[in-house]
Amino acid sequence: MKCNVGPVDRLVRIVLGLIIAIAGVVFDNWLGLIGIIPIATGLFKFCPLYFPFKISTAKNEK
């Protein structure tokens, strides 16, 4: 798995994921589980949706 999520993208994903998850808990709704997806992609530095489109926000390491 090649890293395709950069540091800014990663931070945004984790923060938005936490907001979605917290909103799910506050409003007592199971849709807050959707917040797990951006949190996971931020932590693993890999987005499966970026892969087929060859998108990468990560800097190229040489």
C-alpha positions in Angstrom: 0.0 0.0 0.0 1.6 3.2 -1.1 0.9 6.4 0.9 -1.4 8.7 -1.1 -2.7 11.0 1.7 -0.6 14.0 2.6 -0.2 15.7 6.0 -2.8 18.4 5.5 -5.3 16.0 3.9 -4.7 13.6 6.8 -5.3 16.2 9.5 -8.6 17.3 7.8 -9.8 13.7 7.5 -9.1 12.9 11.1 -10.7 16.1 12.4 -13.8 15.7 10.2 -14.1 12.0 11.1 -14.0 12.9 14.8 -16.7 15.6 14.3 -18.9 13.1 12.4 -18.4 10.5 15.1 -19.1 12.9 18.0 -22.2 14.2 16.2 -23.5 10.6 15.9 -23.0 10.1 19.7 -24.6 13.5 20.5 -27.7 12.9 18.3 -27.8 9.2 19.3 -27.6 8.1 15.6 -25.8 5.1 14.2 -24.8 7.2 11.1 -21.9 8.6 13.3 -20.1 5.3 12.4 -19.4 6.9 9.0 -16.8 8.9 10.8 -14.7 5.8 11.1 -13.9 5.9 7.4 -12.1 9.3 7.3 -10.4 8.5 10.6 -9.1 5.2 9.2 -7.9 6.7 5.9 -6.1 9.5 7.8 -4.4 7.1 10.2 -3.3 4.6 7.5 -2.3 7.4 5.0 -4.1 5.5 2.2 -7.4 6.4 0.5 -8.8 3.6 -1.7 -10.8 6.2 -3.8 -7.6 8.1 -4.7 -6.0 4.9 -6.0 -8.0 4.3 -9.3 -7.8 8.0 -10.2 -4.1 8.2 -9.5 -4.6 11.1 -7.1 -2.0 11.7 -4.4 -1.7 14.6 -1.9 1.5 13.1 -0.4 4.9 14.5 -1.2 7.0 12.2 -3.4 9.8 10.7 -1.3 13.1 10.2 -3.2 
